[in-house]
Amino acid sequence: MEGKKKVLVVEDEASVHDMYRRQMGERIEFLSARSIEEGEQLFAEHQGQFDAIVMDACVPGDRPTTGPLVERFRAAFAGPIIATSGMEK
């Protein structure tokens, strides 16, 4: 479908990617990255095409790891970067 918004999701949990697609898949094109490296690659391949980025804080694991990636994205992307986390605290 032409005119769909394009969103990059950087998240290590497959179930979260599935949830986004189930909830909004008809309206939004999601590009899924399950690692920091894959997120960097998709961002470079589709530079200037994203309407938003959804970024898990801990990819992978339970400790924040994506701060440097967010900084690299922010240097080239002025749109919204939405932070997510499965951590309770």
PENORRA-V187739 format. One record per residue. N is the residue number from 1. RES is the residue in three letters. SS is DSSP state (h for helix, s for strand, l for the rest). D_CENTER is the distance of its C-alpha to the mean C-alpha in whole Angstrom. Layout:
BEGIN
N_RES_SS_D_CENTER ; N_RES_SS_D_CENTER
END
This chain:
BEGIN
1_MET_l_21 ; 2_GLU_l_21 ; 3_GLY_l_19 ; 4_LYS_l_16 ; 5_LYS_s_13 ; 6_LYS_s_10 ; 7_VAL_s_7 ; 8_LEU_s_4 ; 9_VAL_s_2 ; 10_VAL_s_3 ; 11_GLU_l_6 ; 12_ASP_l_10 ; 13_GLU_l_12 ; 14_ALA_h_12 ; 15_SER_h_14 ; 16_VAL_h_11 ; 17_HIS_h_9 ; 18_ASP_h_13 ; 19_MET_h_13 ; 20_TYR_h_11 ; 21_ARG_h_13 ; 22_ARG_h_16 ; 23_GLN_h_16 ; 24_MET_h_14 ; 25_GLY_l_14 ; 26_GLU_l_18 ; 27_ARG_l_16 ; 28_ILE_s_13 ; 29_GLU_s_12 ; 30_PHE_s_8 ; 31_LEU_s_7 ; 32_SER_s_7 ; 33_ALA_s_7 ; 34_ARG_l_9 ; 35_SER_l_10 ; 36_ILE_h_10 ; 37_GLU_h_12 ; 38_GLU_h_10 ; 39_GLY_h_7 ; 40_GLU_h_10 ; 41_GLN_h_12 ; 42_LEU_h_10 ; 43_PHE_h_9 ; 44_ALA_h_13 ; 45_GLU_h_14 ; 46_HIS_l_12 ; 47_GLN_l_13 ; 48_GLY_l_14 ; 49_GLN_l_13 ; 50_PHE_l_10 ; 51_ASP_l_11 ; 52_ALA_s_8 ; 53_ILE_s_5 ; 54_VAL_s_4 ; 55_MET_s_5 ; 56_ASP_s_7 ; 57_ALA_l_10 ; 58_CYS_l_12 ; 59_VAL_l_11 ; 60_PRO_l_13 ; 61_GLY_l_16 ; 62_ASP_l_17 ; 63_ARG_l_17 ; 64_PRO_l_15 ; 65_THR_l_14 ; 66_THR_l_11 ; 67_GLY_h_13 ; 68_PRO_h_14 ; 69_LEU_h_11 ; 70_VAL_h_10 ; 71_GLU_h_14 ; 72_ARG_h_13 ; 73_PHE_h_10 ; 74_ARG_h_13 ; 75_ALA_h_16 ; 76_ALA_h_15 ; 77_PHE_l_13 ; 78_ALA_l_14 ; 79_GLY_l_12 ; 80_PRO_s_11 ; 81_ILE_s_8 ; 82_ILE_s_8 ; 83_ALA_s_9 ; 84_THR_s_9 ; 85_SER_l_12 ; 86_GLY_l_14 ; 87_MET_l_17 ; 88_GLU_l_20 ; 89_LYS_l_21
END
